[in-house]
Amino acid sequence: MSRAGEPAVEPPRRPAKQPGAAPSAADRAPIDVNLGLARVSLEDEQEHGTRKLDLDLVRRVFAFTRPHARKRNALLLLVVARSIQLPILTWSVGAIISGPVARRDARATVLSVLGFALFALVTAVVFHFRARLALELGEAVVFDMRDRLERHLLRMPMSFFVKTKVGRLIGRMTSDIDAIRVAVQDVVFVSTVQLGTMAVAMALMAHAHWPLFLVVVAMVPVFWGLIVYFHRRLGAAHQRAQESFSRVTATLAESVTGVRVTQGFVRQDINGGLFRALIFDHSRYNMDAARHSAAFLPLLEFNGQLFLAVLVVVGGYQALGGAIDLRVLVEFFFLANLLFNPIPVLGNQYNQALTAMAGAERLFRVLDREPDWPDERELPPLPPVRGRVALEGVHFAYDPGKPVLHGIDLVAEPGQMIALVGHTGSGKSSILNLLAKLYRPTAGSITIDGHDLAKTSSASLRAQLGLVLQSNFLFSGTVLDNVRLGNLGATEAAIRDAARSLDVLDLLDALPDGLHTEVGERGTGLSLGQRQIVCFLRAMVAEPRIVLLDEATSSVDALTEARLQAALGRLLRGRTSFVVAHRLSTIRHADRIVVLDHGRLVEQGTHAELLARGGVFAALHRELAHEEEPRAALATSPQEG
């Protein structure tokens, strides 16, 4: 049901077309849907993609078979053997019919049939191992591709994931790589068998009767013309279908993630209309590809039958005139079937190859995208730190030309607690992102104990960081599994001790199964406050030298926050910490408060110094104090039990 005054949104309607009519300009153009608050352009991912069999892409795909060279080479030998066996089997049938059967030689016929059966058995064994090795090779290549894509994605900076929809990455990992699997295990080897069969058949036909073989050769340009005609149309159709499927998966992933917002604002009909528009467009592209395939494959098959009819006329006329022996004509027609029957199969494999090329082009587009900074495997690790952090002339922008930090100079001595305060959008969380090396400054430098973060590995830095972000994220598994993420070697006893020092052990024990309580995807099953406590404990179990807290107590109630504040002083003692908070209780005891305004450092000092100065912080302090009065009353009032 839609909101009052908001009509339910239907997918765009296309004018009805007559069957067989060519797609109109409106059909070919991507649609642009405006659905109130939801707006989507289906040109969002219209990228220049492959429209043909790109040899460079083929080489890159088959580079993934090199680690499996033994299996690949054995498969190639079996493919060659099978491409020879099939024409010989067919030729043998014609030879038996025109030979011992025509002579009515019973003994020779029985021996010939037995030999044929034995050879057919060998051919079946070869086919079994060819199919088995092809499936194994395809699975091995898919495993390597997905593993490489996953490792590549984990190297990408946060800016990549901010700009890239999750559904598109899922599409690369699933449908695109599955299309490549078909190319590796089916298209290449099935096509090689069919082409090899045609080549051997042509050689036997040329040997059987050269003039009649020339008639067959004269028909080849017709087939070639059909392939060229449909080539570009099929390539473009399959590329559009792949791109539209990526849009569908991206929107579906976003819809599932944001289902609470959708239901909360009663946007089911509107968002449903958006999704129907996307799948309508995807269906249209698939139908376009199907129409071309439905015309291409029957035409190939019809031409094959037509050419056989031509051979019957030409060969039969010559046989009646005595120019050709009837035995040769029989063998020739059996071989002619081998020449023409693979053509529809090759046409279907060609369609699959185009789909695989589209998937490969999109996959390699992601793999070829280098991180914002070079590979860190050669960078030295950050040694154990004391915790002196210095930002010198730091500028930063998420998007070029839109800076969010301007010339930040800041020093934190070992063990100091630095509170970052300011209005929303002032750059507080951006500083934490830079300290965690989730992003790199566009200018200036950040050093820890004199070591430039740009010249040390991110892994060694984060191993010494404790990070609690404003958006608390938990993985599927138990609470214990999520806490151990900060220190895989932590025992349950050590984790319980850490929870006790945070004064939250009773809150965790109150869960249905305590630390062994199962957590759903993204932390479902726990309240926001419980998730925040788990994230807090996870950071503490890591035993960091530097702690970054971004609104770490924003999702807990007033009483729990009061308990955490008491534990914070003990846990942060001796550790350098940067704390982003809007609550006075969090920042009052900081060694230094840094005030940010529109990405600039405007004030810094102790709580008392900044209040006495009567500047930006003093005004901000008055606002915070006014907002926190109800919360403070709740935290200090007696609770009814």
C-alpha positions, 0 to 999 in steps of 0.5 A: 500500500502506498502513502496517501496521495502517492500512487503505486508506481508501475514499471514503464510501459512500452508501446506494443510491437508487432511480432518480428518488428525491429527494436525501436529507438525507445526500446534500445535506449536505457530507461530513466525512472523517477520514483519520488525519493528514489531515482535511478538511471539505467545508464548508471553502468553503461560502460564501453564493453567488448562486443566481440571475441577479444583475443587479449581477453581470451589470453588473460582468461587462459592465463588462469589455466597455467597453474593447472597446465598438466590437466589442461594439456591432458585435456587438449590431447583428449580433445584432439583424439575425440575430434579424430575419433568422431569422423572415423566412426562416421566414416566407418559406418559408411564404409561398412554399408558400402563395403561388406553389407553391399557385398552381402559378406556376413563374416566381414560384416560381423567382424566390421561391426565388432571392430566398430563397437570396440572403437565406439567404446574407446571413443566413449571412454575418451569422452568421459575423461574429456568431460570430467577434466573439462569440468575440473579445469573449469572449477579450478579456474573459477576458484582461482578467479574468485580467490584473486578477486576477493584478495584484490577487493580486500586491497582496495581503499575505502573510497572504492567501496564508497563509490561501488555498489555491493551488488555489482561486486556480487555480480562480478563474483557470481554471474560474470565468473560463472559465464567465464566458467562456461567458456573455459570448460565448454566453449573452448573444448566443445568448439575445438572438438567440433572444429577438429571434426569438421577439419578431419571430415573435410580431409576425408571428403577431399580424399574421397572425391575432390570435385564434389568437395569443391562444391562443399567449399563453395558453400562456406562463404554463405555460412561465414556471411551469416556469422559476420551478420549476427556477430555484432548484434549478438555481442551487443545484446549479450553485453547489455544483458550482463550490464542490466543484470548487474544493475538488478543485483546492485538494487536487490542488495541495496533493497535488502540492506535498507529494508527497515527504511523502506518499510518505515517510510512505507516505500514498498510500492515505490521501491517495488516499482523501481525494481520492476522497472529494472527487471523489465529492462533486463528481460527486454535485453534478454529477449533481444539476445534471444531473438537474435539467437532464435534467428541465427541458429535455425538459419545455420541449421537450415543452410546445412540441410539445404547444402545436403540437398545440393549435394544430393542433386550434384552427387546423384547426377554424377552417380547416374552418369557413372562419374562417381562410384555409389560407395564413394557417394554414400561415404561422402554423405555421411561425412557431409553430415559431420561437416554441417551438424557441428555448425549449429553447435558452434553457433550456440558456443559462439553465443556463450563465448560472447557472454563470457567475453562480456563477463571477462571484460567486466571482471578484468575491469575490476582487477585492473583497477589499482588501489589509490596507493601502491602494493604494500608488500614491499613496505617495511612494517611499523615497529612496536610503537610508543604512541606519539602521533603527529599530523603535519599540514594534512589536507584531505578530500574524498572527492577531488576539488571538495576538501574536507580537511585543511592544513591540520597540524596536531601532535599527540604525545604517548598516553595522551587522550585527544578529544575531537569535537565540532559540528557534523561535517567538521572533519572529526571522523575523517581524521580517524580514517586517516589515522587508521590508514583507511584513506591517505591524505592528499597533502601533508604527512602523518607519522607515528613515533617518527615513522611515516604511515605512507611508508609503512604497511597498513597491516602492521599499523592496524595490528597496533590500533584499537578501532571502534567506529560509529557504525558498529558492524558484527559478522555472522557467528557467535559474540565470542567469534566477533570479539576474537576478531581483534585478537585471534589468540585470545582465550575465553577467560581473557575475554571475560577479564576484559569484559569485567574490566569494562564493567559489561560482563554482566550485560554479556552474560545476560544474553541467551547463551552468553558469549556463545550467543549466535549473531545474525548477519550485520549483528541482527539478534542484538540491540544497537547498544549490545552491538556497540559493547561487543565492538568496544570489547573487541577493540580492547581485547586487541591490546592496542597501543593507539585507540580510535573511538568514534562515538563509541558510546553513542548507541548505549543507554545512559546507565551503561554509558556511565559504567563504560566511562568509569572503565575508559579511564583505566583502559586508556591509561598509558595508551594514546587515544583519539576520541570523537564524541559529542557528550561532555562526559566523554571529553571533559577529562581529555588531555587536550580537546581539539575543536574543528570547524569546516575542516580547520583546526580552530582551537585546542587546549584543556577543557578548562582552558577552552571554556575560559577562552570563551570561543567556539568550544565554549559556545559548543559546550553550552549547546551540549550541556543543554542537550544532555540535561534530560540524559543526565537526569535519567542516569542519576534518577533512582530506578524502579525495580 
